[in-house]
Amino acid sequence: MQTTPNQMNDADVALVLDVDGTLLRTDLLYESFWAALGSDLAATLFAAAVNWQRPERLKQALINIARPRISLLPVRDALLAPAREAVEAGRSVHLVSGSNQELVDELASFLELPGPHFGSDIDRNLTAATKAAFLKHQFGEGGYDYAGNAHADLKSWAGARKIIAVNPNSALTKEIEALVKPVETIADDWGISDVIREIRPHQWTKNLLLFVPFLASHDINTASFLAVCLAAVALSLGASSIYILNDLLDLEADRSHPEKRFRPIASGTLPIAAAMRVSVLLAFAAVLLAFSVSPQVAQLTLAYMAGSLSYSLWLKKRRWLDLIALTGLFLLRMLTGAVAAHAGVTCLLLALGFAVFFTLACVKRLTALIRMHQRDYLPGRGYSFHDLISLKNAAYTSTALSGLVFLAYIRDEHASGLYSAPVLASVAALPLMMWLFRMVRLSIAGREDYDPVRFMLHDRIGLLLLGIGLALMVLAV
């Protein structure tokens, strides 16, 4: 009596796993693209332009520029565990993927799956119909169970004994049901909460800086207030758009980080393709909202986004230059607020902002170095453990400079006319310096969060010091 595919024992049926979005919670093509982009921008863009319609050659060209670090990629344990059990039981397990053959082999070796395994090369893109034909030739009709996650896998599922579907949407589920085969579903898809975590709304508190020129001018009016509010929202959306791009460029460094590895993109809970779409939508929304305030605010918003992108692509890897760039981005926030409110901003106010923000930038790097497990170079940055002393000195110097510039600002002819008690306003320099000194000291002690903004929002003593300084300024008006 002839055995039908559904009557075959598991040991006689190969377990075939797709890689991108199935065994991995990410896509190797996107991983390769962003790794290459972070390594060599010009070469990556050229490779993409030349091989745009030849994906098999594009995949090879990208890994020739830079390879994603396979050992750090997020793996779907719900598939890896049964795959390893199948290997132990003597069942053949294969990765058959549209990903580059070299990366497929490297992944299989790291996961200890003996194979053989099959991927794309410069002459064959092993996806969709090509993959289905290969599986039928290699294993026979019904001679394999297939795990996939997309419409492109339907033809491969059609020839399989059993379907393993990862996060199928409603439309794909209906098409799978039409195949009338045994189906196992793995559901661990991403949601809006992952997007919210990725865009980091707590970082939007930085954009309260847009209100500084408005408040410092003492010309409080509803129209200016609403304009600054809209500009702040626009800049927040633009900043979140760049946060996503920064995380895409920083994937390897984030996955090596004790805390950042849990970020949605790094951990694989938010797919790279989805993150890219969100980034584009946020960027468009930011520019349109900024234009609703004024063309000048839109230009500054675009300048901020361009500066942030330049920082992500290049400046963050340059020692000291990255601190100046971070400080400049903070100052750009103040300038955007000044333009939105039609408020003047003096050189001394900008100098004060530079000193304060430079201190906080130093704090960010000090925290990362102090909490680094090994006394080596900071991943993705230009600093090593030997830079600690220089960073400490720079942080303390800029703290002292903040106090001096603050006093000069209060005694300036423009500012002094705004305060009835300039001496009382001058006293506000003390809590400002105490707060900055506290931030530096805690970072050196390793007691500060990797995210200075998150730490500031939860540091009661620091908030008290800032509150005292603000109260003194208000009383001095």
C-alpha positions, 0 to 999 in steps of 0.5 A, a space after each residue: 500500500 502506497 504511503 501518502 504524504 500525510 501518513 509519512 512519519 516526521 522522521 521521513 519528512 524534512 523540516 524546512 525553515 525560511 529565514 527572514 521574518 520566520 526563523 529570524 525576527 528580522 530580514 537579512 537583506 535589510 540587516 545587510 543594507 543598514 550594516 553597509 550603509 553605516 560602514 560606507 554610505 557612498 558604496 552602499 547607495 551605488 550598489 543599491 542603484 546598480 543592482 536595484 532590479 537584480 536582488 541576488 546581486 544586490 545581496 552579494 554586493 551589500 555583504 561585500 561592503 559590510 556583514 551583519 553580525 550573525 551571532 547578535 541577530 534576534 532568533 525566534 525561539 518558537 521555531 529554533 527549539 523544535 528545529 533543534 529537537 528535530 535534529 536530535 531526533 535524526 530528522 533532516 532540518 534545512 534553511 531554504 532562504 532568499 538570503 545570501 548563501 554565505 549568510 545562511 550558512 553562517 547562521 546555520 553554523 552558529 545555530 548548530 543546524 547541520 543542514 545542508 542549507 540553501 540560499 541565494 547566490 549571484 545567479 539565483 534568487 531563491 524566493 517565491 516560485 523559484 524556491 517552491 520549484 527547488 523544494 519540490 525537486 529537492 524533497 518531492 511533493 509533500 516531502 517536507 514541512 515548511 515554515 514561512 511568513 509571507 504571501 511569497 511562501 504560498 507556493 512553497 506551502 502548496 507543495 508541503 505536507 504541513 504548513 507552519 505560518 508565522 504571524 499570518 494576517 487575515 488575508 494570508 490566513 484565508 489563502 493558507 486555509 484554501 490549501 487544505 493542509 495541516 496548519 501550525 500558527 506561531 503568533 508573536 506579531 508587533 503592535 502599536 506599543 512597539 512603535 511607541 517604544 521605538 519613537 521614544 516619546 519621553 525624549 520629546 521633553 527635550 523640545 521644551 527648550 523651544 519655549 526658552 526664548 519665548 519665556 526669556 523674552 517675557 513677551 507672553 501671548 497666546 499666538 506665540 505660545 501656540 506657534 511654539 507648541 506646534 513647532 515643538 510637536 513638529 520637531 518631536 515627530 522629526 526627532 522620532 523619525 531620526 531616532 528610528 534611522 539611528 537605531 537602524 544604523 546602530 543595530 550591532 552596537 545596540 545589540 551589544 549593549 546591556 539595555 539598548 538590546 531590548 529596543 524594539 528594532 534591535 530585539 526584533 519585536 518591530 520589523 525593520 521594514 515597518 520601522 522604515 515606513 514609520 520613519 518616513 511617515 513621521 518625517 512627512 508629518 513633521 515637515 507639514 506641521 512645521 510649514 503650518 507654523 512658517 516656512 522658516 520653522 520648516 527650514 529649521 526642522 529640516 536642518 535639525 533632521 539633516 543634522 541628526 541624520 549626519 550625526 547618526 551616519 558619521 559624527 557620532 563616531 568622531 571623538 569630541 566632534 560628536 559632543 559638539 554636534 549633540 550640543 549644536 542640535 540642542 541649540 537648534 531647538 532653541 533657535 527654532 523656538 525663537 523663530 516660531 515665537 518671533 522672539 530674539 535670542 542673544 549671544 549670551 543665551 546661546 552661549 549659556 545653552 552651549 555650556 549646559 548642553 555640552 555638559 550633558 553631552 559629556 555626561 552621556 558619554 561618561 555614563 556609557 564608558 563607566 558602565 562598560 563591562 570591558 575597558 575597551 572602545 565604546 561600541 559605535 563611538 570614538 571613545 575608549 576607557 582612556 578618555 574618562 579623565 578628559 571627559 571628566 575635566 571637560 564636564 566639570 569645566 563646562 559646568 563652571 562655565 555654565 555658572 559664569 555665563 549665566 551670571 553674565 547673561 543676567 547682568 547683560 543690558 538686555 536681560 537686566 531690563 527684564 528683571 526687577 531683582 537681578 541679584 535674586 536672578 543671579 542666585 539661580 546660577 547656584 542651583 543650576 551649577 549644583 544640578 549639573 555637578 550632580 549629573 556629572 558626579 552620578 555619571 562618574 559613579 555609574 549611578 546614572 541611566 544610559 538615557 540622561 533624559 529618562 534619568 532627569 525625569 525621575 531624579 527628584 533631587 535634580 528636579 528640585 534643584 531645577 525647580 528652585 532655580 526656576 522659582 528664583 527666576 520667576 520671583 526676580 521678574 
